[in-house]
Structure formats: structure tokens, C-alpha cells
Amino acid sequence: MKKAGWLGAMVLLLMLALPGWAEQKNAVSKGSIWIDGTASYQSFSGDYDYNLFTLSGSGLYFVINHLGVGGTLIYSSESNGYDFSMLGLAGKVIYAFDNFADKNIYPFAGGSIGFGSISNGDTESGFLLELGGGMNYLLKKNLGILAELVFRSGSYGDIDYSGFALNVGIVGVL
């Protein structure tokens, strides 16, 4: 447990220190990196109606100004008695705007597509899709709050779902 605490402290220190050494115009310039962690609670309708609690983490690298590419790891747990969990991995692309960079606000739009597996005694693999947009509000040059409204859809064997979710979390900008 002590090692995990030290590792967490080192990662946080790295997130806070590295941007001071880098020459960046703003958070969406070529070479910028966004690392985020979000949580959401949402209701879905489809073959089954249920509520999900979701944790996700993403990493994005801005290959050119405004265009970030990367990946997302998603874990969801169902809360209405169907007793299943989902683990997914997806590629992610966003286009971020810097129109409000003077106010430390970076709106963005994007999407993810990938694969996942649902486990409820049996394991089903399938496809997941996420489209949406949101904003990154920087509290400091390298640390911000992220809010994103997304449409999620997935198909796992005989379980299909679709619905909207509000993701809220923190983002580190390197």
C-alpha cells in the first residue's frame, strides 16, 4: 500500500512539474497530452432498462494543433439487479477548440469506437461507440476539470444498450 501511495504522489508531481518545462502555446497545441479520469452514472434503455456507474480513463496526444488521438479504458457496473460488469477498450479522437484559451476553457467534440466484454456469469464480447462533446476548464496550466455529454451505444451478444451520459472528472495536461 505504501508503494502505491508513493507511486501516486510521483505521478501527481510529474503531472504538475512537466508542463513548466515544456514550451506550449496552449493545451491543444501539437505535442500536448491530456490524461483524464472520469466517472458517470446513467440510465440506459434497450433490451433491458438499467442504471450504470462508469469509470473511465483516457490518454490523448495532439498530433496537430486541435486534433487529439488516443485511447480509453472503460469499466462499468450495473446497479438494477441484472448483476453484470463491462470492461472496454476504445480508440478515441477529439477536436478541441482554443477560442476561449484566454479564459482557460477548451471545448471539444469527438468519439470513441472499440470492443468490450460484459460478464454476468457468462461472458459476451461486443462493440461500443461513444459520441459527444464537452469542455476542459483548466484550474492551473496543467490541471483541469473535465465535463462531457456523450451518447453511448453497445451490443454484446443479446444485450444491446444506448443512452446519454454525463462524464465528470479531472484532466492533466502535459
N, C-alpha and C positions, 0 to 999 in steps of 0.2 A: 504494500500500500504506500509505503514511504517513497519507493521508486516512482510510482505513478504520480504522486504529488510533485516530485522534483521534475519529472518529465513535463507535466502540465505547466509548471512555472517556467520552464525553459522555453516551451512553445509560445507562451504568452509574452515572455520577454523578447523573443525573436520577432513576433508579430509587431511589437511596439518599437523595436530598435531598428530593424532593417529599412523601413521606409525613409528614415532620416539620412541614410547613406545613399539612397538612390536618387537620381535626377529624374523626377517625373513631372510632367506638366499638370496632370490631374489623375484621378482614379480610373479613368477609362482610356488612358494613353497606351500606345503599343508597349508591350512588356509588363504592364500591370497585372497583378494576380489578385483575384478575390477568393477567399476561403470563407465559407459560411456554414452555419449550423442553424436549422430552423425547426420549429415544432408547429403542429396544426391539429385541430380537432374538427372533423367534418362529418356530415351526413351524406350518404350515398343512396341512390335508388337504382334499381335494375332487377336482376333475378331475385335478389334479396334486398331488403331495406335494412341498413345498419349504420352505425357510427364508428369512425376510425380515429385513433390517435396515431399521429405520424411524426417520426423524427427523421430528418434528412440532413445530409452534409454534401456540399458541392465544392468543387475547385474549378476555377475558370482562369484561363490565360488569354490576355488580349493580344491576338495575333496581328492586328492592325488597330488603329485608333477606333474605338467604339465597339469592336467585334470581339466578344469573348467566347472561347470554346473550352469545353472540359467535360466533366462527368459528375454524376450524382449517385450517392448511395442512399437508399430509402428503406426504412423499417416501419411497418405499420402493424398495429394490434387492434383487433375488432373488440367492441365493447357491448354488444347487444345479445350475447348468448350463443352466437354461432361458433365461437371459440376458434378463431384462426389468426395467424400472423402472416405477414408478407415481407419478403426481402427482395429488393430490386436494385439493379444497376443500370444506369442510362447515360447516354451521351447527351450533352447539353450545349445549346448555343443561345447567346443573348446578343442583342444590340442595345447598347447603353448610350444615353444622350448626356451631353455636358452643358446644356442650355442654362442650367441653374448651378453650375460649378461654383460660382461666387457665393452661393448660399449652402454649399456642401451637399446638394441634393442631386442624385444621379438616377433619373427614371430609366427603366429598361423594359424591353419586351423580348420574349424568347420561348423556347420549348425544349423538351426532352423526349427522347424515344429510347426504349430499352426493353430488357427482359427481367422477369422476376419469377419467384415461386411462392405459392401460397401453401401453407401447411395447416391442416385441420384433422390430423390423423393420417390422411393421405396427403401426398404432395402433388400439386399441379403446377406446371410451368406455363408461362404465357407472356403476353406482350403488355407494355404500359406506355401511355402517352400523356404528356403534360404540356399545356399551352397557357401562356398568361403574361402578366406584366406586373411591375411593381416599382419600388424605389429603394435606393440605398441612401440613407442620411448619415453622413459622416459626423461623428461626435468629435473626433480628432482626425488628423491626416490619415491615420491607418486603422481606425476602428469605428464601426458604424452600426446602425440599426437597419435591418432589412425587413420590408413588408412586401408581400407578393400575393396577388389573387390569381389562382390557376384553375383551369379546367382539367380534371384528371379522368382518364378512362383506361380501362384494362380488361383483359379477357384471359382467364385462367381456367381451362377445362370447361366445366359447367358453371363457373362463377364469372359473370360479367358485371361491371360497375361503371358508373360515370357520375360526376358531380363536381361542384366547385369547392375550393378550399382556400383559406387564408393562411399563408405561412408567415410566421413572425420569428425573427431571430437576430443573431449578431453576425457581422461580417468583418473580416480582417482584410486590409488592402496592403499588398506588398508591392 
